Amino acid sequence: QVQLVESGGGLVQPGGSLRLSCATSGRILSINAMGWYRQAPGKERELVATITSGGTTKYADSVKGRFTISRDNAKNTSYLQMNSLKPEDTAVYYCNARITVTMTYTQWGKGTLVTVSS
């Protein structure tokens, strides 16, 4: 069974940095797009960034210039480097991946909490 596990969340002061990782385990034929989303308390889940298998990236306007998404295809892992963090970045961050096993579907991780506070 394919699983995605996020790590790297925690408490950080405004202006600080964190690096999130999303590790994929299980028997996978291929992974196409990978992405990061977040959900703040009382708000809907929103897109943060995505990256295709070829490395094309897309970012939410609110994180452009501060966050960088990357991936290691050999490790089936994606990363989200978050710099210049703001209190409004506080949320549970989820990764997902478009995975092909015997069929193609989107798998989600369980999330990791990022808290930006002084």
Backbone as a ProteinNet text record, in pm:
[ID]
protein_1_A
[PRIMARY]
QVQLVESGGGLVQPGGSLRLSCATSGRILSINAMGWYRQAPGKERELVATITSGGTTKYADSVKGRFTISRDNAKNTSYLQMNSLKPEDTAVYYCNARITVTMTYTQWGKGTLVTVSS
[TERTIARY]
83.9	0	88.8	55.9	136.2	100.9	202.7	182.7	270.5	221.1	298.7	311.2	431.6	454.7	529.1	465.6	528	612.7	717.7	799.7	859.9	910	978.7	900.8	775.2	696.4	741.5	688.3	723.1	692.9	748	730	850.3	823.9	931.5	888.8	986	956.3	933.4	858.6	841.6	977.2	987	1113.3	1202	1166.3	1246.4	1218.3	1283	1272.2	1244.1	1178.9	1157.7	1165	1202.9	1202.5	1116.5	1011.1	922.9	964.5	947.7	974.8	850.2	834.6	722.9	780.9	789.1	846.2	735.8	759.2	661.8	713.8	628.7	667.9	565.6	608.4	520.4	564.5	496.3	531	463.5	545.8	496.7	553.8	467.3	514.8	574.3	501.7	551.4	476.9	540.6	479.3	482.5	368.4	363.6	376.8	273.5	283.3	286.3	356.9	358.7	324.7	262	218.7	215	207.7	189.9	68.4	-13	-132.2	-128.2	-211.1	-217.8	-359.8	-387.6	-519.2	-500.4	-537.2	-530.6	-659.8	-656.2	-776.9	-893.9	-1007.1	-1126	-1128.8	-1027.2	-1021.9	-1019.3	-1044.6	-1040.3	-895.1	-874	-741.6	-711.1	-586	-547.9	-416.1	-400.7	-277.2	-163.2	-48.1	73.4	166.6	199.5	291.4	278	306.3	309.6	433.3	472.2	585.8	557.7	581.2	560	681.6	669.5	782.5	899.2	870.6	975.5	1034.5	977.6	1033.8	964	853.5	779.1	705.6	719.9	662.7	553.2	466	357	340.8	317.3	306.2	182	128.1	25.8	90.9	15.5	70.2	124	59.9	96.2	232.8	288.6	417.1	526.5	492.6	592.7	708.4	829.1	948.6	995.2	911.9	948.5	960.8	876.2	875.2	932.6	998.1	1050.4	1015.5	949.5	919.1	1023.5	1062.5	1157.6	1124.9	1190.6	1167.1	1292.3	1302.9	1409.4	1340.6	1343.5	1270.2	1327.6	1455.4	1516.6	1466	1430.9	1383.2	1231.3	1164.5	1017.9	978.8	1053.9	1034.6	1022.9	932.6	924.6	962.3	999	1041.4	974.8	955.1	906.3	995.1	1080	1164.9	1086.5	1067.6	987.4	1075.3	1092	1172.6	1084.3	1138.4	1066.1	923.3	912	778.9	704.7	574.2	485.9	382.9	325.7	222.5	107	76.2	-32.8	2.4	126.3	164.8	132.6	88.2	52.9	-61.1	-38.2	-137.8	-85.9	-173.5	-131.4	-98	21.2	68.1	57	-5.4	-26.5	46.5	105.1	159.5	68.3	76.2	7.1	91.6	53.2	125.2	29	46.2	-32.4	44.6	-6.7	69.5	7.7	90.9	44.5	99.7	7.3	43.1	-14	-135.2	-205.9	-300.6	-332.7	-410.2	-353	-399.1	-347.8	-446.2	-395.2	-480.1	-395.1	-462.9	-393.8	-392.2	-273.2	-253.3	-216.4	-270.7	-242.6	-170	-86.8	-29.9	-124.4	-86	-172	-147.2	-41.1	-15.9	87.1	147.8	241.4	212.6	213.1	174.5	292.5	270.7	367.7	305.5	373.7	326.6	431.2	390.1	480.1	435.1	516	477	600	592.5	701.2	671.2
-117.6	0	124.3	220.3	341.4	438	494.8	594.5	715.9	832.5	955.7	1002.8	1035	1078	1210.5	1313.1	1443.8	1451.6	1533.1	1559.2	1698.5	1749.5	1877.3	1993.4	1971.2	2078.6	2111.2	2220.5	2259.9	2405	2455.6	2595.1	2676.7	2788.8	2875.2	3020.3	3105.8	3248.5	3315.7	3423	3498.6	3535	3518.2	3542.7	3419.7	3315.6	3194	3104	2987.5	2892.8	2753.3	2676.5	2533.1	2461.9	2336	2252.6	2130.6	2117.6	2001.9	1895.9	1770.5	1658.2	1572.1	1509.8	1417.7	1291.8	1187.3	1061.4	965.7	898.2	803.8	662.6	574.7	435.1	345.7	224.3	129.8	104.6	12.5	-24.3	73.6	153.5	259.1	239.3	248.2	240.6	374.4	481.1	614.4	718.6	835.5	950.1	1066.2	1126.3	1243.6	1367.4	1445.5	1569.2	1539.9	1624.2	1622.1	1762.7	1769.6	1901.8	1916	2043.5	2075.7	2166.3	2137.6	2215.3	2248	2342.6	2373.3	2409.5	2388.1	2422.4	2489.8	2616.3	2692.8	2672	2694.7	2676.8	2759.2	2693.6	2762.4	2796.6	2749.6	2780.7	2653.2	2668	2553.6	2522.6	2399	2360	2436	2485.2	2562.5	2512.6	2535.7	2498.3	2587.4	2527.3	2602.1	2598.4	2477.6	2463.6	2324.5	2314.9	2185.4	2176.8	2054.1	2031.3	1907.6	1918	1803.6	1711.9	1597.6	1505.2	1566.4	1661.4	1728.3	1850	1884.8	1994.5	2128.7	2133.1	2257.9	2286.4	2407.1	2442.9	2547.8	2547.8	2645.2	2680.3	2809.7	2855	2940.7	2935.4	3030.9	3168.6	3271.9	3407.8	3443.4	3390.7	3425.9	3373.1	3277.2	3219	3240.3	3298.3	3320.3	3402.7	3358.5	3428.1	3388.3	3316.1	3273.3	3121.4	3048.8	2902.6	2844.8	2729.9	2659.1	2511.4	2460.7	2318.1	2248.3	2129.4	2050.2	1902.6	1817.2	1674.2	1597.7	1479.4	1385.7	1263.2	1248.2	1139.4	1002.3	995.9	869	821.2	916.8	883.8	894.2	933.4	954.2	1046.7	1152.8	1246.1	1388.3	1465.2	1607.6	1688.5	1813.5	1902.2	2037.8	2104.7	2241.7	2324.4	2406.4	2497.8	2625.7	2659.5	2777.1	2878	2993.7	3102	3223.1	3313.5	3436.3	3405.8	3310.7	3266.4	3376.4	3377	3475.7	3403.9	3472.5	3408.6	3352.6	3416.5	3367.4	3240.2	3195.2	3066.3	2950.8	2982.4	2878	2792.8	2662.6	2570.2	2427.6	2334.4	2196.4	2183.5	2136.2	2122.8	1976	1957.4	1823.9	1811	1695.4	1669.7	1571.9	1577.2	1475.7	1439.3	1331.3	1284.4	1211.6	1234.4	1164	1037.4	925.2	800.6	699.7	625.8	513.6	384.6	297.2	163.2	68.6	17	-54.1	42	151.6	261.6	392.2	503.3	633	699.2	747.9	814.2	912	994.7	1092.2	1042.8	1034	991.6	1112.3	1119.4	1229.2	1179.7	1266.1	1239.6	1286.6	1263.7	1297.7	1438.1	1500.9	1639.8	1658.7	1776.9	1815.5	1961.2	1990.3	2122.1	2218.3	2334.5	2443.7	2560.6	2604.9	2717.9	2828.2	2945	3059.6	3160.6	3173.6	3258.5	3299.5	3418	3463.2	3429.7
0	0	0	-86.4	-97.5	15.4	76.5	181.2	155.2	194.8	193.7	337.3	380	517.7	516.9	575.2	585.9	713.1	707.7	825.4	813.1	925.4	924.2	980.7	1017.7	1076.1	1217.5	1270.2	1405.9	1430.6	1540.1	1579.7	1534.6	1470.4	1422.7	1442	1466.2	1482.6	1347.1	1345.9	1219.6	1159.8	1028.9	960.1	949.9	1019.2	1018.7	899.7	901.2	790.1	841.4	757.3	780.8	646.7	651.6	531.5	557	481	491.3	389.9	429.4	340.3	328.8	213.1	189.1	127.4	208.2	163.3	120.7	9.7	-45.1	-26.8	21.5	38.1	-28.7	-61.1	-127	-270.4	-335.5	-472.8	-567.7	-634.6	-722.7	-861.4	-962.2	-1099.5	-1141.7	-1112.1	-1145.4	-1062.9	-1050	-984	-1080.2	-1105.1	-1191.8	-1104	-1092.7	-1015.2	-865	-792.7	-646.5	-599.4	-483.6	-439.4	-289.4	-247.7	-107.6	-94.5	4.9	35	184.3	225.7	367.7	408.1	535.1	589.1	723.3	728.3	852.2	931.3	1062	1144.1	1090.8	1070	1024.5	877.5	803.7	660.4	577.9	448.2	359.1	320.5	279.6	231.7	103.4	91.7	-25.7	-82.6	-212.2	-280.5	-234.2	-209	-179.1	-300.3	-346.9	-459.2	-518.8	-648.2	-714.6	-803.3	-833.9	-922.6	-1005.7	-1136.6	-1225.1	-1222.8	-1286.6	-1294.2	-1369.5	-1457	-1532.6	-1463	-1347.4	-1269.8	-1286.2	-1357.8	-1371	-1240.4	-1190.3	-1060.8	-1074.2	-973.1	-964.3	-817.3	-790.1	-651.3	-630.8	-509.4	-470.2	-461.2	-494.5	-491.5	-352.6	-250	-113.4	-70.8	-144.8	-105.3	-209.1	-322.1	-427.4	-374.3	-405.9	-361.3	-222.6	-148.4	-13.1	-2.3	-73.1	-67.1	-196.5	-184.4	-300.6	-290.1	-392.6	-398	-484.3	-443.5	-521.5	-501.3	-577.3	-564.7	-600.6	-542	-574.6	-632.2	-763	-827.7	-790.9	-762.9	-725.5	-589.3	-504	-370	-358.2	-465.8	-461.1	-346.2	-331.9	-220.4	-273.4	-212.4	-243.8	-120.7	-144.3	-36.7	-53.4	57.3	54.8	146.4	86.4	163	185.8	312.3	348	419.1	359.3	416.6	446.5	526.3	561.8	606.7	696.1	739.4	814.8	795.2	856.4	943.3	1041.4	1123.5	1040	929.1	844.7	768.6	776.5	718.7	812.4	933.3	1029.6	975.6	969.8	913.2	925.6	898.3	876.1	727.6	700.1	562.1	518.9	403.4	348	215.3	192.9	60.5	-12.3	-144.5	-224.4	-344.7	-409.7	-527.5	-619.3	-747.3	-849	-883.7	-836.4	-837.4	-932.2	-1002.8	-1084.3	-1024.6	-986.9	-940.8	-1046.1	-1023.7	-1130	-1200.8	-1135.8	-1193.7	-1136.9	-1188.7	-1145.8	-1050.1	-938.3	-840.7	-760.1	-681	-596.9	-452.9	-398.7	-259.8	-175.2	-54.8	37.2	161.2	218.5	349.2	457.9	584	696.5	749.4	704.8	740.6	849.8	848.3	953.3	989.9	1118.5	1166.1	1162.8	1104.6	1105.6	1181.9	1286	1366	1361.4	1316.5	1308.9	1414.1	1517.4	1629.6	1708.7	1766.7	1853.1	1999.2
[MASK]
++++++++++++++++++++++++++++++++++++++++++++++++++++++++++++++++++++++++++++++++++++++++++++++++++++++++++++++++++++++

